[in-house]
Structures are given as structure tokens and as C-alpha cells.
Amino acid sequence: MLYRDQMKNKRSGFKPWRLGGTIALLLFATACGSQAAPVTGPVDGKAPAGAYPRMIVAGGKHEVVVPVKPERIASLSLDTAEMALELADPSRFVVAPRSLDNEQLSVHAEQGKLIGTKITGATKLDPEQVLSYKPDLVLMTTIHDGEKDADPILKQAGIPVLTFKEWGTVRQIMDQLDLIGQALGEEEKAKAVTDRMKSKLEAVRNKVEGRKTVSKPTVLVLSPVGPNTGPYMMGPDNISSDLVRLAGGTPAAEAMGLPRTTKATIEQIIQADPDCILLSDWEGKKEQAFRELTGNPGWSTLKAVKEGRVRVMAAKQLVNANPAVVDSIAEIADVLEPASGVKKEAGA
């Protein structure tokens, strides 16, 4: 569900033996598509407001033509589902990832519960199953093997598929939210969301610039990357690194020279001795989820622990990309304030 580097060794969920059934579905979709009205009219992004078909342009090239306003949306990755639910009613979704229901992972868990069909995405995504829901737009992030395998198959079916490679910065969230807004015919809603994000960014920027510090504190972000995976040190591509930078800190992964998300060991953490530690909570267990680290005697020797600069935050606030992460920047900035000598409770 999450990050480019975290799950590379996970095996793809695509089943080669299902290819025959998938091809049959492709032929059916193509046959049905031949009965539809041809794509005509402006597709250069200059059509009148609300007009379809429209061409969605990303990365400097034409990505996908959306022939009609989507009313059967298949949002297959948590990040794309979070973005789309900012703009569209749950009734427009035919399928979404199961992770959307997890209140620690998703800011739209309540809305997500109104979507009747949920599937396991990421490493176990089955294109044949997706096609059976007859979507008129597919939104997904091609980070995991299952998503990468499914992407070309879904596109061959003639369904508009809008894919994203990463959501590693707040800027990317805003830019890609705009693209989803174009695809869904909800440009004004997308602009309203990104305008709010920009306003909050400006407020925290003023706060951070007003802080008088000699150097930027190092911040280590620890998080699971899936159920029962144990804690990992989040890499530079995760959204948390950008949040730390925007809050006026230095990602410890960057200071440690970590090129990607890496399994956490107490030895590495002691060697890095970060100024602050942020713990990403996936299950509501708070610090208990990190007991393999916090229970080690070396944990209490860390500068961040001694100074009370350890904070537990829900995964949706820290490591999962969504528009609400801008609210987390101010909270992280508070953790980065110079230690007062009074130890704070983790998660306080």
C-alpha cells in the first residue's frame, strides 16, 4: 500500500494462470467500447468548464483521455482513494482499498465505509477482479509489484487509467490532486483544497522562520510498512521527510545517508542519536507497537528520549499521503522546539 522502497521484495499478486480470463474481459471491454460514441471535441485541456471528453496531462505528456464524467470510479491505492474522496461522493466509487476503513491509516475512514466493495490492493491487486466492476476511471499508484503488473492490463481494456508513481512531497500532493480533479470534473473543489493547503503551509512557514535556532534538529521517523512488519526507518521518498523539512527539521534518514526505507535496528538508532523521534501508529497501540525498540536498554540513552522529544502520531498524519498532512507540520514543528528540560509523554 505504501512506499516505493519498502515492499520491493514482496511477490506480485498477479496470477499468470488467470491471463486467459483477463484477455476475455479485455475483448469484452473492447467490444463494448466500440459501441460507444467516439472521442471527439477538445481534448487539450481548453474545453469549456465541465465538458468531456478531456485529456489529462501529467509529466509533460498526454496521459489519458477521459470520455465522460466518471461515475464508476475504481480507486485502487489508499493515497488515490484519499485524494478522490476529497472531491467526489462515495456513491461514485465502485471499489476502493480495504485500508481505507482503517482510522489510523485513513483520514476518510467514515466516508470509505460508504463504499460497498473493498479489495486488497498493492501487492495482491488482481486486474481481472477490477475489470469485473466495470469502472469508467481507474486511479492507482504504481509503487508495488501488483500495481505495476495490473497497470498495462487495465489500460489495454480501454478504460481510462490515471496512474501516479509517488506522493513524496506536499507539492506533489497538490499537483496530483489537481489532476484527479480534472479527471473527475471537480476542478473547483480541487482548487479549494489546494488553496487551503497553501494557506496552512504559509502559516507554518512563518512560524518556522521565526524560530531562532543555530541548526535544524534531526528527526527520525519510525513506522511499520505493513501488518506485522515491525518498525522501519522511513526513507527520503516518504511524505514524512518532506513534512520534517517543512517543519524546520532535517530527516535523520538523510543525515544517516539512507537511500530508502530500511528495517530499524536499535544499533543504528543509537549511532544516529536523533534530536527527535516520531512514531507512526498503524493500529492505535501507540508506543506499544514499538516495544522491540523501546524495550531495549539502549532506547533510554537516546537524546530524544532523555529530552522528551518523542511523539506518537497516527500513520495518516505522518507517513500516508493525503491533503490533511499539512496540519501535521505545525505539530512536528512543536516537537522540534528546543527542549525545556521537562520530559513529555510520548504521544502527548
Buried (B, 14 or more C-beta within 10 A) or exposed (E): BBBBBBBEEBEBBBBEEBBEEBBEBBEEBEEEEEEEEEBEEEBEEEBEEEEBBBBBBBEEEEBBEBBBBBBBBBBBBBBBBBBBBBBBEBEBBBBBBEBBBBBBBBBBBEBBEEBEEBBBBBBBBBBBBBBBBBBBBBBBBBBBBBBBBBBEBBBBBBBBBBBBBBBBBBEBBBBBBBBBBBBBBBBEBBBBBBEEBEEBBEEBBEBBEEEEEEEBBBBBBBBBBBEEEBBBBBBBBBBBBBBBBBBBBBBBBBBBEBEBBBEBBBEBBEEBBBBBBBBBBBBEEBBEBBEEBBEBEEBEEBBBBEBBBBBBBBBBBBBBBBBBBBEBBBBBBEBBEEBEEEEBEBEE
